[in-house]
Amino acid sequence: MTTAILAFDAGAAAAVIGLPVIVAALTTAATMGIARAGEAANRRRDRYAEAIQTLVAWIEFPYRVRRRTDDTPATLKLLADIGHDLQERLAGHQAWIATEHPRLAKTYAATRATITEQVGPAAQQAWDSPPMATPADMNLHGWGPAGSCQAALVDLQHEIENRFGHRRIAAPLKRWWSRLSQPQT
């Protein structure tokens, strides 16, 4: 009987000694997981911020063209290169968002289309306008697409906000609840 008690005591001692090690390992793993999730969220935030920044640059593109000071080949090439770069970045953001969150990709695509509907004609007018000759010419007196694009940008920003923090959980629940509360047809 003494041997059985000693064996039990040795097993209990091993469990008591092993328990803190297991708890420490689990705590470390959980801490690392939370840190990695936070880093991933920060990278996603940065990518979404770049997408918004590119949309704003696209809205600003007609202003750059309109405010050019000459029509030299170098100036025209620089402006054309900016336009091409913006188009590439917009497509890149669209592709990334489509892989990161397909529903948000639809909102981004709609926002981009709304903005392009305004930017396209404004860019056309800007290219058709003569270069600016005086500082007073730089004042465009309300010309341009910025004002008409603001609402679309704000809507997209609200959708992006729903991808982070507590909103990430709350947004789908709100959509689910609104579908439930709508009358069935």
Backbone torsions as a table, in degrees:
resi	resn	phi	psi	omega
1	MET	NA	-34.8	-179.9
2	THR	-63.4	-37.5	180.0
3	THR	-66.0	-40.4	179.2
4	ALA	-64.8	-40.2	178.9
5	ILE	-66.0	-42.5	178.6
6	LEU	-64.0	-39.6	178.5
7	ALA	-64.6	-41.5	178.2
8	PHE	-64.4	-44.2	-179.9
9	ASP	-62.9	-38.8	178.5
10	ALA	-65.8	-40.4	177.8
11	GLY	-66.3	-42.3	178.3
12	ALA	-65.0	-39.3	178.8
13	ALA	-64.4	-40.3	178.5
14	ALA	-64.7	-39.8	178.3
15	ALA	-65.5	-42.1	180.0
16	VAL	-65.9	-38.9	178.6
17	ILE	-72.1	-40.0	-177.6
18	GLY	-72.9	-28.5	-177.6
19	LEU	-59.3	-48.8	178.0
20	PRO	-61.4	-34.9	178.3
21	VAL	-65.0	-43.6	179.2
22	ILE	-64.7	-45.0	179.2
23	VAL	-62.1	-42.0	178.8
24	ALA	-63.0	-42.9	179.6
25	ALA	-64.5	-43.5	178.7
26	LEU	-64.9	-40.4	178.6
27	THR	-63.7	-43.3	178.1
28	THR	-62.0	-45.1	179.7
29	ALA	-62.7	-42.6	179.4
30	ALA	-65.1	-42.2	179.0
31	THR	-62.4	-43.7	178.5
32	MET	-64.2	-40.1	178.5
33	GLY	-63.4	-43.4	179.0
34	ILE	-65.4	-42.0	179.3
35	ALA	-62.5	-42.9	179.0
36	ARG	-65.6	-39.0	177.6
37	ALA	-63.8	-39.8	177.3
38	GLY	-64.5	-41.6	177.5
39	GLU	-63.6	-42.0	179.1
40	ALA	-63.4	-41.5	178.1
41	ALA	-63.4	-39.8	178.6
42	ASN	-65.2	-39.3	177.1
43	ARG	-64.8	-41.6	177.6
44	ARG	-63.0	-42.9	177.7
45	ARG	-57.3	-45.1	179.8
46	ASP	-62.0	-41.6	-179.7
47	ARG	-66.6	-40.4	177.0
48	TYR	-65.7	-39.2	177.6
49	ALA	-62.4	-39.7	176.4
50	GLU	-63.5	-38.4	179.1
51	ALA	-63.5	-43.7	177.7
52	ILE	-65.0	-43.4	179.8
53	GLN	-58.8	-40.9	179.3
54	THR	-67.6	-39.2	175.6
55	LEU	-61.7	-41.5	178.6
56	VAL	-64.8	-41.5	177.3
57	ALA	-62.2	-36.0	177.3
58	TRP	-65.5	-40.6	176.5
59	ILE	-63.4	-37.7	-177.9
60	GLU	-77.4	-17.2	-176.1
61	PHE	-54.3	-47.3	179.1
62	PRO	-59.5	-32.1	178.1
63	TYR	-66.0	-40.5	177.2
64	ARG	-60.7	-44.9	-179.5
65	VAL	-64.3	-46.4	-177.2
66	ARG	-64.6	-34.4	-177.4
67	ARG	-90.9	12.3	177.3
68	ARG	-61.9	149.3	-175.9
69	THR	-101.4	-6.7	176.1
70	ASP	-158.7	170.7	178.4
71	ASP	-115.2	33.4	177.7
72	THR	-67.7	154.0	178.1
73	PRO	-55.4	-36.1	-179.6
74	ALA	-65.2	-43.0	179.0
75	THR	-65.7	-45.0	-179.5
76	LEU	-64.1	-40.3	178.3
77	LYS	-64.6	-42.8	179.3
78	LEU	-59.9	-46.8	-179.8
79	LEU	-65.4	-41.3	177.9
80	ALA	-63.6	-40.9	177.9
81	ASP	-63.1	-38.7	176.8
82	ILE	-61.5	-45.3	178.9
83	GLY	-60.9	-43.8	178.7
84	HIS	-64.7	-43.1	178.9
85	ASP	-60.4	-43.2	179.3
86	LEU	-62.5	-42.2	178.6
87	GLN	-61.2	-41.9	179.3
88	GLU	-65.1	-43.8	-180.0
89	ARG	-65.6	-40.2	177.3
90	LEU	-60.0	-44.4	178.7
91	ALA	-65.2	-39.8	178.1
92	GLY	-62.9	-43.0	177.9
93	HIS	-64.7	-39.8	178.5
94	GLN	-60.1	-44.8	-179.4
95	ALA	-65.0	-43.9	-179.6
96	TRP	-63.9	-45.5	-178.6
97	ILE	-64.2	-35.7	178.5
98	ALA	-62.1	-34.2	178.5
99	THR	-82.7	-29.3	-177.1
100	GLU	-80.7	-40.7	-178.3
101	HIS	-158.6	95.0	-174.1
102	PRO	-55.8	-37.8	-179.9
103	ARG	-66.7	-41.3	177.9
104	LEU	-66.7	-30.1	177.5
105	ALA	-61.2	-35.3	177.1
106	LYS	-66.0	-40.8	177.7
107	THR	-65.5	-42.9	178.9
108	TYR	-61.7	-44.9	-179.9
109	ALA	-62.4	-41.3	178.2
110	ALA	-65.7	-40.8	178.3
111	THR	-63.8	-45.6	179.3
112	ARG	-60.5	-42.5	179.4
113	ALA	-64.9	-42.8	178.2
114	THR	-60.3	-44.3	-179.3
115	ILE	-67.3	-42.3	-179.2
116	THR	-64.7	-32.7	175.7
117	GLU	-59.6	-30.8	179.0
118	GLN	-89.8	-39.2	-176.4
119	VAL	-69.7	-40.4	-177.6
120	GLY	-54.4	-58.5	179.3
121	PRO	-62.9	-36.1	178.9
122	ALA	-65.6	-40.1	177.6
123	ALA	-64.5	-40.1	177.5
124	GLN	-59.4	-48.1	178.0
125	GLN	-61.2	-40.2	-178.8
126	ALA	-64.2	-44.1	178.8
127	TRP	-65.9	-32.4	179.3
128	ASP	-76.2	-16.9	-178.2
129	SER	-80.6	150.2	177.0
130	PRO	-73.3	159.5	177.6
131	PRO	-60.9	155.9	178.4
132	MET	-75.8	137.1	-177.7
133	ALA	-110.8	-24.8	-176.5
134	THR	-132.8	161.5	175.8
135	PRO	-58.8	-35.0	180.0
136	ALA	-63.5	-29.5	178.2
137	ASP	-65.0	-23.8	-178.3
138	MET	-68.7	-22.2	177.0
139	ASN	-78.0	112.8	-172.7
140	LEU	-94.4	0.5	173.6
141	HIS	51.9	50.2	175.7
142	GLY	85.3	-0.8	178.3
143	TRP	-67.3	146.8	170.4
144	GLY	118.0	171.0	-171.9
145	PRO	-88.8	-7.5	-169.1
146	ALA	-56.0	-49.5	-176.3
147	GLY	-61.5	-39.4	-177.6
148	SER	-77.4	-10.7	-179.6
149	CYS	-98.7	-11.9	-172.8
150	GLN	-61.2	-44.0	-177.7
151	ALA	-61.7	-40.6	179.3
152	ALA	-64.5	-39.8	178.0
153	LEU	-64.7	-42.4	179.9
154	VAL	-63.0	-42.9	178.1
155	ASP	-60.5	-43.1	178.6
156	LEU	-64.3	-42.2	179.2
157	GLN	-60.9	-39.3	177.3
158	HIS	-64.3	-39.6	177.2
159	GLU	-64.1	-39.8	179.1
160	ILE	-66.5	-39.5	177.4
161	GLU	-55.3	-33.5	-178.8
162	ASN	-72.1	-2.3	178.8
163	ARG	-91.1	-2.1	-172.1
164	PHE	-132.6	153.9	174.9
165	GLY	60.4	-148.8	-178.2
166	HIS	-65.9	-24.2	179.4
167	ARG	-64.7	-26.7	-179.7
168	ARG	-60.5	-34.1	178.0
169	ILE	-88.5	-39.4	-175.3
170	ALA	-68.6	-38.2	-175.8
171	ALA	-60.4	-49.6	178.2
172	PRO	-63.6	-34.8	177.7
173	LEU	-65.1	-39.4	177.2
174	LYS	-63.4	-43.2	178.6
175	ARG	-62.6	-43.8	179.2
176	TRP	-61.1	-45.1	-178.6
177	TRP	-65.1	-40.9	-179.6
178	SER	-65.7	-35.0	176.5
179	ARG	-67.5	-38.5	178.9
180	LEU	-67.6	-38.0	-174.3
181	SER	-83.2	-8.1	177.5
182	GLN	-76.8	141.2	178.8
183	PRO	-65.0	139.5	178.9
184	GLN	-76.7	136.9	178.9
185	THR	-106.4	NA	NA
